[in-house]
């Protein structure tokens, strides 16, 4: 069965569709969003949740849903993600406006939500022409760092954001949680998982103030506002996307992930370097990225290697779950990313181990 179908009438062979147009039309009608037939485009490069741009009359909306069931417990919670965005928007942070949520999983098989379509550029493997010089690329990196620093500056002591998680003990819980996940998501034995977990657990840093932690903060999750050359118009972030893993915790967990997955010349490429353009001239290296964050926040980065190790080790566990689902036939359309994880996961574990030993 195709990933998008007009109706569910008739035979149902193969994986369940991701989008059923007549059901989505009825949901849009119920929320007065456009009129007439839907045209759709799958957008985004995420490896778990699925995002569609829907056009209907004069309406342009984005539908975001989880992957096909079965889903791991507490994963792909799109309703929670929508609530996070609503709270962040109330705090003045740049996120898309949530338009409607659907808790009824009989519509598409999983809950989903609709949000505004934000125009701009998402940078991963190619750069828009306006970032054609080293100066332009440095300004782009600076805008990304500023967006991260602004997120971590939001007051989380009151309001909806204060209920997002338990910041006390966040780092230690992350280590133990992902240590326990490995046995549930993997079908192979890689002793480096426990070895890195032991190194991390033995050297957990003391966290400073709590903040919102995005959990997947990278260039590919930033929508850059349209504009002219950066030399004339400083680039800005129109929206930060993909809040599924957001919680309250140590802000340096975000910085560790942001820097550890940032491509730089001379470093070994990994499956988690999802924006390889940052190896181009003008972009700062990982140390430069960290120093720019330090200047804005005053954060103590003496333990940054530990946070980078945590990021790569957690990514290895996430990637192993994707690899296992692919092996079991649950990701039939993935012909690029998942097959590379056979070797990609051990490589991530090796790099995480090197960083953890340094910390």
ZADO-1210 file (C-alpha; in nm, 4 decimals, padded with zeros to 6 digits):
<atoms>
<atom x="00.0000" y="00.0000" z="00.0000" code="UNK" pos="1"/>
<atom x="00.1239" y="00.3511" z="-00.0815" code="UNK" pos="2"/>
<atom x="00.2277" y="00.5821" z="00.2015" code="UNK" pos="3"/>
<atom x="-00.0526" y="00.8199" z="00.0884" code="UNK" pos="4"/>
<atom x="-00.3969" y="00.6939" z="-00.0177" code="UNK" pos="5"/>
<atom x="-00.7258" y="00.8635" z="-00.1047" code="UNK" pos="6"/>
<atom x="-00.9321" y="00.6302" z="00.1165" code="UNK" pos="7"/>
<atom x="-00.8928" y="00.3081" z="00.3114" code="UNK" pos="8"/>
<atom x="-01.1558" y="00.1302" z="00.1015" code="UNK" pos="9"/>
<atom x="-01.0548" y="-00.1906" z="-00.0694" code="UNK" pos="10"/>
<atom x="-00.7619" y="-00.4239" z="-00.0070" code="UNK" pos="11"/>
<atom x="-00.5080" y="-00.3364" z="00.2589" code="UNK" pos="12"/>
<atom x="-00.1861" y="-00.5055" z="00.1593" code="UNK" pos="13"/>
<atom x="00.1536" y="-00.4050" z="00.2888" code="UNK" pos="14"/>
<atom x="00.2374" y="-00.1365" z="00.5478" code="UNK" pos="15"/>
<atom x="-00.0393" y="00.0967" z="00.6627" code="UNK" pos="16"/>
<atom x="-00.0503" y="00.4337" z="00.4823" code="UNK" pos="17"/>
<atom x="00.0886" y="00.7409" z="00.6511" code="UNK" pos="18"/>
<atom x="-00.1743" y="00.9763" z="00.5118" code="UNK" pos="19"/>
<atom x="-00.5404" y="00.9014" z="00.4300" code="UNK" pos="20"/>
<atom x="-00.6651" y="01.1998" z="00.2364" code="UNK" pos="21"/>
<atom x="-01.0407" y="01.1743" z="00.2915" code="UNK" pos="22"/>
<atom x="-00.9901" y="01.1463" z="00.6678" code="UNK" pos="23"/>
<atom x="-00.7494" y="01.4378" z="00.6747" code="UNK" pos="24"/>
<atom x="-00.9932" y="01.6458" z="00.4661" code="UNK" pos="25"/>
<atom x="-01.2650" y="01.5793" z="00.7213" code="UNK" pos="26"/>
<atom x="-01.0319" y="01.6856" z="01.0026" code="UNK" pos="27"/>
<atom x="-00.9385" y="02.0041" z="00.8164" code="UNK" pos="28"/>
<atom x="-01.3079" y="02.0762" z="00.7585" code="UNK" pos="29"/>
<atom x="-01.3744" y="02.0410" z="01.1300" code="UNK" pos="30"/>
<atom x="-01.1127" y="02.3090" z="01.1981" code="UNK" pos="31"/>
<atom x="-01.2043" y="02.5384" z="00.9050" code="UNK" pos="32"/>
<atom x="-00.8664" y="02.4948" z="00.7369" code="UNK" pos="33"/>
<atom x="-00.9006" y="02.5421" z="00.3621" code="UNK" pos="34"/>
<atom x="-01.1516" y="02.3863" z="00.1260" code="UNK" pos="35"/>
<atom x="-01.1496" y="02.1311" z="-00.1520" code="UNK" pos="36"/>
<atom x="-00.9002" y="01.8560" z="-00.2363" code="UNK" pos="37"/>
<atom x="-00.5595" y="01.8265" z="-00.0715" code="UNK" pos="38"/>
<atom x="-00.2226" y="01.8309" z="-00.2432" code="UNK" pos="39"/>
<atom x="00.0643" y="01.7036" z="-00.0345" code="UNK" pos="40"/>
<atom x="00.4434" y="01.6893" z="-00.0183" code="UNK" pos="41"/>
<atom x="00.6513" y="01.4978" z="00.2295" code="UNK" pos="42"/>
<atom x="00.9051" y="01.7336" z="00.3860" code="UNK" pos="43"/>
<atom x="01.1870" y="01.7129" z="00.6356" code="UNK" pos="44"/>
<atom x="01.4697" y="01.4656" z="00.6751" code="UNK" pos="45"/>
<atom x="01.3866" y="01.3176" z="01.0151" code="UNK" pos="46"/>
<atom x="01.4540" y="00.9497" z="01.0722" code="UNK" pos="47"/>
<atom x="01.1539" y="00.8773" z="01.2954" code="UNK" pos="48"/>
<atom x="00.8555" y="01.1135" z="01.2792" code="UNK" pos="49"/>
<atom x="00.6873" y="01.2013" z="00.9509" code="UNK" pos="50"/>
<atom x="00.6000" y="01.5501" z="00.8265" code="UNK" pos="51"/>
<atom x="00.3774" y="01.6504" z="00.5347" code="UNK" pos="52"/>
<atom x="00.3082" y="01.9901" z="00.3814" code="UNK" pos="53"/>
<atom x="-00.0616" y="02.0049" z="00.2922" code="UNK" pos="54"/>
<atom x="-00.2075" y="02.2595" z="00.0501" code="UNK" pos="55"/>
<atom x="-00.5817" y="02.3040" z="00.0318" code="UNK" pos="56"/>
<atom x="-00.7317" y="02.6090" z="-00.1319" code="UNK" pos="57"/>
<atom x="-00.5534" y="02.9072" z="00.0184" code="UNK" pos="58"/>
<atom x="-00.4424" y="02.7103" z="00.3255" code="UNK" pos="59"/>
<atom x="-00.0899" y="02.5759" z="00.3746" code="UNK" pos="60"/>
<atom x="-00.0455" y="02.3645" z="00.6867" code="UNK" pos="61"/>
<atom x="00.2029" y="02.1096" z="00.8113" code="UNK" pos="62"/>
<atom x="00.0887" y="01.7730" z="00.9478" code="UNK" pos="63"/>
<atom x="00.3273" y="01.5965" z="01.1831" code="UNK" pos="64"/>
<atom x="00.2763" y="01.2392" z="01.2975" code="UNK" pos="65"/>
<atom x="00.4748" y="00.9481" z="01.4359" code="UNK" pos="66"/>
<atom x="00.5885" y="00.6484" z="01.2311" code="UNK" pos="67"/>
<atom x="00.3746" y="00.3423" z="01.1742" code="UNK" pos="68"/>
<atom x="00.2906" y="00.1388" z="01.4857" code="UNK" pos="69"/>
<atom x="00.4066" y="-00.0464" z="01.6874" code="UNK" pos="70"/>
<atom x="00.5742" y="00.2389" z="01.8735" code="UNK" pos="71"/>
<atom x="00.8074" y="00.2132" z="02.1750" code="UNK" pos="72"/>
<atom x="00.6514" y="00.3320" z="02.5033" code="UNK" pos="73"/>
<atom x="00.6626" y="00.7132" z="02.5459" code="UNK" pos="74"/>
<atom x="00.8245" y="00.7620" z="02.2032" code="UNK" pos="75"/>
<atom x="00.6857" y="00.9746" z="01.9187" code="UNK" pos="76"/>
<atom x="00.4425" y="01.1608" z="02.1458" code="UNK" pos="77"/>
<atom x="00.3150" y="01.4197" z="01.9003" code="UNK" pos="78"/>
<atom x="00.0557" y="01.5620" z="02.1385" code="UNK" pos="79"/>
<atom x="00.3252" y="01.6397" z="02.3938" code="UNK" pos="80"/>
<atom x="00.5378" y="01.7946" z="02.1207" code="UNK" pos="81"/>
<atom x="00.2472" y="02.0209" z="02.0283" code="UNK" pos="82"/>
<atom x="00.2056" y="02.1273" z="02.3930" code="UNK" pos="83"/>
<atom x="00.5766" y="02.2094" z="02.4146" code="UNK" pos="84"/>
<atom x="00.5522" y="02.4323" z="02.1080" code="UNK" pos="85"/>
<atom x="00.2477" y="02.6110" z="02.2453" code="UNK" pos="86"/>
<atom x="00.4324" y="02.6860" z="02.5703" code="UNK" pos="87"/>
<atom x="00.7475" y="02.8015" z="02.3916" code="UNK" pos="88"/>
<atom x="00.5491" y="03.0286" z="02.1617" code="UNK" pos="89"/>
<atom x="00.3832" y="03.1842" z="02.4658" code="UNK" pos="90"/>
<atom x="00.7356" y="03.2487" z="02.5982" code="UNK" pos="91"/>
<atom x="00.8238" y="03.4356" z="02.2789" code="UNK" pos="92"/>
<atom x="01.0487" y="03.1673" z="02.1293" code="UNK" pos="93"/>
<atom x="01.0361" y="03.1130" z="01.7490" code="UNK" pos="94"/>
<atom x="00.8331" y="02.7968" z="01.6868" code="UNK" pos="95"/>
<atom x="00.5494" y="02.7289" z="01.4404" code="UNK" pos="96"/>
<atom x="00.1966" y="02.8062" z="01.5567" code="UNK" pos="97"/>
<atom x="00.0053" y="02.4877" z="01.6439" code="UNK" pos="98"/>
<atom x="-00.3370" y="02.4942" z="01.4745" code="UNK" pos="99"/>
<atom x="-00.5019" y="02.1703" z="01.5871" code="UNK" pos="100"/>
<atom x="-00.4254" y="01.8354" z="01.7499" code="UNK" pos="101"/>
<atom x="-00.5860" y="01.4954" z="01.6913" code="UNK" pos="102"/>
<atom x="-00.5869" y="01.2437" z="01.9749" code="UNK" pos="103"/>
<atom x="-00.8075" y="00.9965" z="01.7844" code="UNK" pos="104"/>
<atom x="-00.5674" y="00.7366" z="01.6461" code="UNK" pos="105"/>
<atom x="-00.8410" y="00.5866" z="01.4285" code="UNK" pos="106"/>
<atom x="-00.7918" y="00.8758" z="01.1847" code="UNK" pos="107"/>
<atom x="-00.4330" y="00.7964" z="01.0808" code="UNK" pos="108"/>
<atom x="-00.3364" y="00.5148" z="01.3148" code="UNK" pos="109"/>
<atom x="-00.1466" y="00.7506" z="01.5477" code="UNK" pos="110"/>
<atom x="-00.2139" y="01.0927" z="01.7016" code="UNK" pos="111"/>
<atom x="-00.0964" y="01.3934" z="01.5010" code="UNK" pos="112"/>
<atom x="-00.1058" y="01.7713" z="01.4961" code="UNK" pos="113"/>
<atom x="-00.1232" y="02.0552" z="01.2455" code="UNK" pos="114"/>
<atom x="00.0884" y="02.3695" z="01.2482" code="UNK" pos="115"/>
<atom x="00.1557" y="02.6731" z="01.0344" code="UNK" pos="116"/>
<atom x="00.3861" y="02.6373" z="00.7373" code="UNK" pos="117"/>
<atom x="00.6876" y="02.8603" z="00.8023" code="UNK" pos="118"/>
<atom x="00.8745" y="02.9730" z="00.4911" code="UNK" pos="119"/>
<atom x="01.2517" y="02.9785" z="00.4870" code="UNK" pos="120"/>
<atom x="01.5573" y="02.7604" z="00.4365" code="UNK" pos="121"/>
<atom x="01.6640" y="02.4459" z="00.6193" code="UNK" pos="122"/>
<atom x="02.0352" y="02.3808" z="00.5701" code="UNK" pos="123"/>
<atom x="02.1711" y="02.0268" z="00.5641" code="UNK" pos="124"/>
<atom x="02.3631" y="01.9118" z="00.2548" code="UNK" pos="125"/>
<atom x="02.3310" y="02.2272" z="00.0413" code="UNK" pos="126"/>
<atom x="02.3636" y="02.5986" z="00.1113" code="UNK" pos="127"/>
<atom x="02.1332" y="02.8629" z="-00.0361" code="UNK" pos="128"/>
<atom x="02.3150" y="03.1097" z="-00.2618" code="UNK" pos="129"/>
<atom x="02.2905" y="03.3849" z="-00.0010" code="UNK" pos="130"/>
<atom x="02.5460" y="03.1968" z="00.2112" code="UNK" pos="131"/>
<atom x="02.8045" y="03.1934" z="-00.0654" code="UNK" pos="132"/>
<atom x="03.0937" y="03.3555" z="00.1219" code="UNK" pos="133"/>
<atom x="03.2884" y="03.2688" z="00.4345" code="UNK" pos="134"/>
<atom x="03.1471" y="03.5792" z="00.6043" code="UNK" pos="135"/>
<atom x="02.7912" y="03.4671" z="00.5244" code="UNK" pos="136"/>
<atom x="02.8542" y="03.1195" z="00.6611" code="UNK" pos="137"/>
<atom x="03.0063" y="03.2543" z="00.9817" code="UNK" pos="138"/>
<atom x="02.6961" y="03.4706" z="01.0294" code="UNK" pos="139"/>
<atom x="02.4729" y="03.1657" z="00.9784" code="UNK" pos="140"/>
<atom x="02.6570" y="02.9710" z="01.2482" code="UNK" pos="141"/>
<atom x="02.6323" y="03.2720" z="01.4802" code="UNK" pos="142"/>
<atom x="02.2547" y="03.2876" z="01.4311" code="UNK" pos="143"/>
<atom x="02.2280" y="02.9189" z="01.5222" code="UNK" pos="144"/>
<atom x="02.4301" y="02.9673" z="01.8408" code="UNK" pos="145"/>
<atom x="02.2176" y="03.2679" z="01.9316" code="UNK" pos="146"/>
<atom x="01.8989" y="03.0613" z="01.8935" code="UNK" pos="147"/>
<atom x="02.0401" y="02.7974" z="02.1281" code="UNK" pos="148"/>
<atom x="02.1480" y="03.0539" z="02.3858" code="UNK" pos="149"/>
<atom x="01.8048" y="03.2196" z="02.3715" code="UNK" pos="150"/>
<atom x="01.6338" y="02.8853" z="02.4315" code="UNK" pos="151"/>
<atom x="01.8466" y="02.8201" z="02.7380" code="UNK" pos="152"/>
<atom x="01.7763" y="03.1679" z="02.8746" code="UNK" pos="153"/>
<atom x="01.3982" y="03.1132" z="02.8960" code="UNK" pos="154"/>
<atom x="01.2635" y="03.1153" z="03.2516" code="UNK" pos="155"/>
<atom x="01.1374" y="02.7647" z="03.3348" code="UNK" pos="156"/>
<atom x="01.0595" y="02.8262" z="03.7015" code="UNK" pos="157"/>
<atom x="00.6881" y="02.8902" z="03.6427" code="UNK" pos="158"/>
<atom x="00.4132" y="02.8279" z="03.3884" code="UNK" pos="159"/>
<atom x="00.3660" y="02.5390" z="03.1480" code="UNK" pos="160"/>
<atom x="00.7362" y="02.5008" z="03.0791" code="UNK" pos="161"/>
<atom x="00.8028" y="02.4297" z="03.4469" code="UNK" pos="162"/>
<atom x="00.6035" y="02.1043" z="03.4104" code="UNK" pos="163"/>
<atom x="00.8082" y="01.9761" z="03.1174" code="UNK" pos="164"/>
<atom x="01.0380" y="01.7513" z="03.3194" code="UNK" pos="165"/>
<atom x="01.2431" y="01.6950" z="03.6349" code="UNK" pos="166"/>
<atom x="01.5780" y="01.8716" z="03.5979" code="UNK" pos="167"/>
<atom x="01.7278" y="01.7345" z="03.9212" code="UNK" pos="168"/>
<atom x="01.9343" y="01.4278" z="03.8384" code="UNK" pos="169"/>
<atom x="01.8727" y="01.4706" z="03.4661" code="UNK" pos="170"/>
<atom x="02.2198" y="01.3639" z="03.3498" code="UNK" pos="171"/>
<atom x="02.2417" y="01.0530" z="03.5674" code="UNK" pos="172"/>
<atom x="01.8923" y="00.9473" z="03.4578" code="UNK" pos="173"/>
<atom x="01.9894" y="00.9904" z="03.0928" code="UNK" pos="174"/>
<atom x="02.2799" y="00.7515" z="03.1353" code="UNK" pos="175"/>
<atom x="02.0753" y="00.4863" z="03.3121" code="UNK" pos="176"/>
<atom x="01.7754" y="00.5226" z="03.0831" code="UNK" pos="177"/>
<atom x="01.9759" y="00.4724" z="02.7654" code="UNK" pos="178"/>
<atom x="02.1813" y="00.1954" z="02.9202" code="UNK" pos="179"/>
<atom x="01.8541" y="00.0108" z="02.9808" code="UNK" pos="180"/>
<atom x="01.7172" y="00.0856" z="02.6343" code="UNK" pos="181"/>
<atom x="01.9908" y="-00.0967" z="02.4477" code="UNK" pos="182"/>
<atom x="01.8648" y="-00.4443" z="02.5351" code="UNK" pos="183"/>
<atom x="01.5177" y="-00.3535" z="02.4119" code="UNK" pos="184"/>
<atom x="01.6174" y="-00.1975" z="02.0799" code="UNK" pos="185"/>
<atom x="01.9115" y="-00.4136" z="01.9718" code="UNK" pos="186"/>
<atom x="01.9524" y="-00.7710" z="01.8481" code="UNK" pos="187"/>
<atom x="02.3309" y="-00.7744" z="01.8725" code="UNK" pos="188"/>
<atom x="02.5939" y="-00.7508" z="02.1440" code="UNK" pos="189"/>
<atom x="02.8261" y="-00.4509" z="02.1406" code="UNK" pos="190"/>
<atom x="03.0233" y="-00.4364" z="02.4681" code="UNK" pos="191"/>
<atom x="03.1146" y="-00.0715" z="02.4044" code="UNK" pos="192"/>
<atom x="02.7608" y="00.0255" z="02.5087" code="UNK" pos="193"/>
<atom x="02.8221" y="-00.0781" z="02.8696" code="UNK" pos="194"/>
<atom x="03.1814" y="00.0409" z="02.8659" code="UNK" pos="195"/>
<atom x="03.0837" y="00.3948" z="02.7669" code="UNK" pos="196"/>
<atom x="02.7893" y="00.3917" z="03.0098" code="UNK" pos="197"/>
<atom x="03.0267" y="00.3059" z="03.2950" code="UNK" pos="198"/>
<atom x="03.2647" y="00.5871" z="03.1973" code="UNK" pos="199"/>
<atom x="02.9791" y="00.8369" z="03.1803" code="UNK" pos="200"/>
<atom x="02.8227" y="00.7246" z="03.5074" code="UNK" pos="201"/>
<atom x="03.1571" y="00.7594" z="03.6881" code="UNK" pos="202"/>
<atom x="03.2044" y="01.1239" z="03.5858" code="UNK" pos="203"/>
<atom x="02.8613" y="01.2902" z="03.5773" code="UNK" pos="204"/>
<atom x="02.9156" y="01.6695" z="03.5855" code="UNK" pos="205"/>
<atom x="02.7417" y="01.8932" z="03.8356" code="UNK" pos="206"/>
<atom x="02.4668" y="02.0751" z="03.6463" code="UNK" pos="207"/>
<atom x="02.4086" y="02.4471" z="03.6731" code="UNK" pos="208"/>
<atom x="02.0733" y="02.6142" z="03.6217" code="UNK" pos="209"/>
<atom x="01.8005" y="02.4155" z="03.4500" code="UNK" pos="210"/>
<atom x="01.6644" y="02.5077" z="03.1087" code="UNK" pos="211"/>
<atom x="01.4548" y="02.3703" z="02.8284" code="UNK" pos="212"/>
<atom x="01.6656" y="02.1056" z="02.6543" code="UNK" pos="213"/>
<atom x="01.5662" y="02.0601" z="02.2906" code="UNK" pos="214"/>
<atom x="01.7273" y="01.7168" z="02.2600" code="UNK" pos="215"/>
<atom x="01.8034" y="01.7369" z="01.8861" code="UNK" pos="216"/>
<atom x="01.9352" y="02.0894" z="01.8356" code="UNK" pos="217"/>
<atom x="02.1190" y="02.1012" z="01.5020" code="UNK" pos="218"/>
<atom x="02.1301" y="02.3104" z="01.1890" code="UNK" pos="219"/>
<atom x="01.8817" y="02.0816" z="01.0121" code="UNK" pos="220"/>
<atom x="01.6154" y="02.1619" z="01.2726" code="UNK" pos="221"/>
<atom x="01.6375" y="02.5380" z="01.2182" code="UNK" pos="222"/>
<atom x="01.4191" y="02.7237" z="00.9678" code="UNK" pos="223"/>
<atom x="01.6181" y="03.0256" z="00.8521" code="UNK" pos="224"/>
<atom x="01.4154" y="03.3335" z="00.7695" code="UNK" pos="225"/>
<atom x="01.4193" y="03.4317" z="00.4011" code="UNK" pos="226"/>
<atom x="01.6486" y="03.7199" z="00.3204" code="UNK" pos="227"/>
<atom x="01.9223" y="03.8643" z="00.1070" code="UNK" pos="228"/>
<atom x="02.2977" y="03.8113" z="00.1443" code="UNK" pos="229"/>
<atom x="02.4061" y="03.7788" z="00.5047" code="UNK" pos="230"/>
<atom x="02.6474" y="04.0689" z="00.4580" code="UNK" pos="231"/>
<atom x="02.3465" y="04.2952" z="00.4043" code="UNK" pos="232"/>
<atom x="02.0827" y="04.1208" z="00.6153" code="UNK" pos="233"/>
<atom x="02.1971" y="03.9268" z="00.9200" code="UNK" pos="234"/>
<atom x="02.0493" y="03.5750" z="00.9068" code="UNK" pos="235"/>
<atom x="01.7903" y="03.4916" z="01.1687" code="UNK" pos="236"/>
<atom x="01.6076" y="03.1800" z="01.2801" code="UNK" pos="237"/>
<atom x="01.2390" y="03.1948" z="01.1849" code="UNK" pos="238"/>
<atom x="01.1503" y="02.8735" z="01.3686" code="UNK" pos="239"/>
<atom x="01.3120" y="02.5902" z="01.5596" code="UNK" pos="240"/>
<atom x="01.1590" y="02.2547" z="01.4685" code="UNK" pos="241"/>
<atom x="01.1231" y="01.8999" z="01.6070" code="UNK" pos="242"/>
<atom x="01.0477" y="01.9206" z="01.9800" code="UNK" pos="243"/>
<atom x="00.9683" y="01.5545" z="02.0442" code="UNK" pos="244"/>
<atom x="01.2564" y="01.5041" z="02.2899" code="UNK" pos="245"/>
<atom x="01.2305" y="01.8394" z="02.4668" code="UNK" pos="246"/>
<atom x="01.2461" y="01.8357" z="02.8458" code="UNK" pos="247"/>
<atom x="01.3942" y="02.0259" z="03.1399" code="UNK" pos="248"/>
<atom x="01.7548" y="01.9534" z="03.2217" code="UNK" pos="249"/>
<atom x="02.1140" y="02.0604" z="03.1764" code="UNK" pos="250"/>
<atom x="02.1490" y="02.3024" z="02.8837" code="UNK" pos="251"/>
<atom x="02.4989" y="02.1748" z="02.8072" code="UNK" pos="252"/>
<atom x="02.3398" y="01.8494" z="02.6894" code="UNK" pos="253"/>
<atom x="02.2139" y="02.0490" z="02.3902" code="UNK" pos="254"/>
<atom x="02.5534" y="02.2089" z="02.3337" code="UNK" pos="255"/>
<atom x="02.7232" y="01.8701" z="02.3533" code="UNK" pos="256"/>
<atom x="02.4932" y="01.7312" z="02.0859" code="UNK" pos="257"/>
<atom x="02.5133" y="02.0451" z="01.8698" code="UNK" pos="258"/>
<atom x="02.8932" y="02.0418" z="01.8651" code="UNK" pos="259"/>
<atom x="02.9457" y="01.6640" z="01.8503" code="UNK" pos="260"/>
<atom x="02.7289" y="01.6338" z="01.5384" code="UNK" pos="261"/>
<atom x="02.8748" y="01.9461" z="01.3697" code="UNK" pos="262"/>
<atom x="03.0893" y="01.8624" z="01.0651" code="UNK" pos="263"/>
<atom x="03.4386" y="02.0061" z="01.0584" code="UNK" pos="264"/>
<atom x="03.7359" y="01.9490" z="00.8290" code="UNK" pos="265"/>
<atom x="03.9624" y="01.6622" z="00.9260" code="UNK" pos="266"/>
<atom x="03.7183" y="01.4820" z="01.1547" code="UNK" pos="267"/>
<atom x="03.5868" y="01.1361" z="01.0639" code="UNK" pos="268"/>
<atom x="03.2427" y="01.1514" z="00.9054" code="UNK" pos="269"/>
<atom x="02.9693" y="00.9717" z="01.1012" code="UNK" pos="270"/>
<atom x="02.6038" y="00.8887" z="01.0399" code="UNK" pos="271"/>
<atom x="02.5179" y="01.1671" z="01.2852" code="UNK" pos="272"/>
<atom x="02.6824" y="01.4466" z="01.0862" code="UNK" pos="273"/>
<atom x="02.3521" y="01.5498" z="00.9331" code="UNK" pos="274"/>
<atom x="02.4580" y="01.8948" z="00.8073" code="UNK" pos="275"/>
<atom x="02.7865" y="01.8284" z="00.6256" code="UNK" pos="276"/>
<atom x="02.7941" y="02.1799" z="00.4776" code="UNK" pos="277"/>
<atom x="02.9423" y="02.3066" z="00.8047" code="UNK" pos="278"/>
<atom x="03.2797" y="02.1661" z="00.6983" code="UNK" pos="279"/>
<atom x="03.2977" y="02.4476" z="00.4390" code="UNK" pos="280"/>
<atom x="03.5202" y="02.7518" z="00.4777" code="UNK" pos="281"/>
<atom x="03.3741" y="03.0172" z="00.7053" code="UNK" pos="282"/>
<atom x="03.1897" y="02.7914" z="00.9446" code="UNK" pos="283"/>
<atom x="03.3590" y="02.7673" z="01.2847" code="UNK" pos="284"/>
<atom x="03.4918" y="02.4333" z="01.4017" code="UNK" pos="285"/>
<atom x="03.3419" y="02.2623" z="01.7060" code="UNK" pos="286"/>
<atom x="03.5638" y="02.4506" z="01.9487" code="UNK" pos="287"/>
<atom x="03.4721" y="02.7810" z="01.7855" code="UNK" pos="288"/>
<atom x="03.1042" y="02.6939" z="01.8072" code="UNK" pos="289"/>
<atom x="03.1409" y="02.6169" z="02.1778" code="UNK" pos="290"/>
<atom x="03.3326" y="02.9395" z="02.2441" code="UNK" pos="291"/>
<atom x="03.0583" y="03.1426" z="02.0739" code="UNK" pos="292"/>
<atom x="02.8018" y="02.9828" z="02.3082" code="UNK" pos="293"/>
<atom x="03.0282" y="03.0448" z="02.6071" code="UNK" pos="294"/>
<atom x="03.0555" y="03.4155" z="02.5219" code="UNK" pos="295"/>
<atom x="02.6772" y="03.4489" z="02.5120" code="UNK" pos="296"/>
<atom x="02.5943" y="03.2489" z="02.8231" code="UNK" pos="297"/>
<atom x="02.8986" y="03.2493" z="03.0490" code="UNK" pos="298"/>
<atom x="02.8648" y="02.8712" z="03.0802" code="UNK" pos="299"/>
<atom x="03.1487" y="02.6622" z="03.2219" code="UNK" pos="300"/>
<atom x="03.2539" y="02.4324" z="02.9366" code="UNK" pos="301"/>
<atom x="03.5303" y="02.2449" z="03.1181" code="UNK" pos="302"/>
<atom x="03.3278" y="01.9203" z="03.0966" code="UNK" pos="303"/>
<atom x="03.2100" y="01.9629" z="02.7362" code="UNK" pos="304"/>
<atom x="03.3783" y="01.6381" z="02.6240" code="UNK" pos="305"/>
<atom x="03.1524" y="01.4475" z="02.8676" code="UNK" pos="306"/>
<atom x="02.8403" y="01.6037" z="02.7148" code="UNK" pos="307"/>
<atom x="02.9670" y="01.5275" z="02.3639" code="UNK" pos="308"/>
<atom x="03.0286" y="01.1669" z="02.4642" code="UNK" pos="309"/>
<atom x="02.6765" y="01.1437" z="02.6057" code="UNK" pos="310"/>
<atom x="02.5353" y="01.2832" z="02.2806" code="UNK" pos="311"/>
<atom x="02.7130" y="01.0328" z="02.0545" code="UNK" pos="312"/>
<atom x="02.6390" y="00.7403" z="02.2873" code="UNK" pos="313"/>
<atom x="02.2678" y="00.8257" z="02.3036" code="UNK" pos="314"/>
<atom x="02.2672" y="00.8694" z="01.9255" code="UNK" pos="315"/>
<atom x="02.4127" y="00.5208" z="01.8907" code="UNK" pos="316"/>
<atom x="02.1213" y="00.3798" z="02.0907" code="UNK" pos="317"/>
<atom x="01.8660" y="00.5741" z="01.8836" code="UNK" pos="318"/>
<atom x="02.0321" y="00.4648" z="01.5617" code="UNK" pos="319"/>
<atom x="02.0395" y="00.1030" z="01.6747" code="UNK" pos="320"/>
<atom x="01.6610" y="00.1175" z="01.7246" code="UNK" pos="321"/>
<atom x="01.6235" y="00.2427" z="01.3660" code="UNK" pos="322"/>
<atom x="01.8550" y="-00.0312" z="01.2386" code="UNK" pos="323"/>
<atom x="01.6608" y="-00.3016" z="01.4228" code="UNK" pos="324"/>
<atom x="01.3261" y="-00.1782" z="01.2876" code="UNK" pos="325"/>
<atom x="01.4737" y="-00.1822" z="00.9387" code="UNK" pos="326"/>
<atom x="01.6012" y="-00.5393" z="00.9831" code="UNK" pos="327"/>
<atom x="01.2536" y="-00.6433" z="01.0972" code="UNK" pos="328"/>
<atom x="01.0879" y="-00.4896" z="00.7915" code="UNK" pos="329"/>
<atom x="00.9292" y="-00.1944" z="00.9708" code="UNK" pos="330"/>
<atom x="01.1146" y="00.0687" z="00.7611" code="UNK" pos="331"/>
<atom x="01.0682" y="-00.0666" z="00.4081" code="UNK" pos="332"/>
<atom x="01.1294" y="00.2675" z="00.2374" code="UNK" pos="333"/>
<atom x="01.4632" y="00.3340" z="00.4112" code="UNK" pos="334"/>
<atom x="01.7273" y="00.2299" z="00.1602" code="UNK" pos="335"/>
<atom x="01.9997" y="00.4751" z="00.2640" code="UNK" pos="336"/>
<atom x="02.0248" y="00.5643" z="00.6327" code="UNK" pos="337"/>
<atom x="01.9318" y="00.2399" z="00.8112" code="UNK" pos="338"/>
<atom x="02.1630" y="00.0075" z="00.6116" code="UNK" pos="339"/>
<atom x="02.4622" y="00.2271" z="00.7048" code="UNK" pos="340"/>
<atom x="02.3965" y="00.1741" z="01.0742" code="UNK" pos="341"/>
<atom x="02.5454" y="-00.1755" z="01.0736" code="UNK" pos="342"/>
<atom x="02.8856" y="-00.0052" z="01.0909" code="UNK" pos="343"/>
<atom x="02.7666" y="00.3427" z="01.1844" code="UNK" pos="344"/>
<atom x="02.6532" y="00.2485" z="01.5356" code="UNK" pos="345"/>
<atom x="02.9848" y="00.0880" z="01.6385" code="UNK" pos="346"/>
<atom x="03.1668" y="00.3923" z="01.5008" code="UNK" pos="347"/>
<atom x="02.9543" y="00.6264" z="01.7161" code="UNK" pos="348"/>
<atom x="03.0235" y="00.4116" z="02.0204" code="UNK" pos="349"/>
<atom x="03.3961" y="00.4231" z="01.9514" code="UNK" pos="350"/>
<atom x="03.4009" y="00.8026" z="01.9257" code="UNK" pos="351"/>
<atom x="03.1828" y="00.8336" z="02.2373" code="UNK" pos="352"/>
<atom x="03.4280" y="00.6124" z="02.4243" code="UNK" pos="353"/>
<atom x="03.7229" y="00.8320" z="02.3247" code="UNK" pos="354"/>
<atom x="03.5471" y="01.1445" z="02.4473" code="UNK" pos="355"/>
<atom x="03.4266" y="00.9805" z="02.7689" code="UNK" pos="356"/>
<atom x="03.7800" y="00.8628" z="02.8491" code="UNK" pos="357"/>
<atom x="03.9066" y="01.2220" z="02.8045" code="UNK" pos="358"/>
<atom x="03.6407" y="01.3620" z="03.0375" code="UNK" pos="359"/>
</atoms>
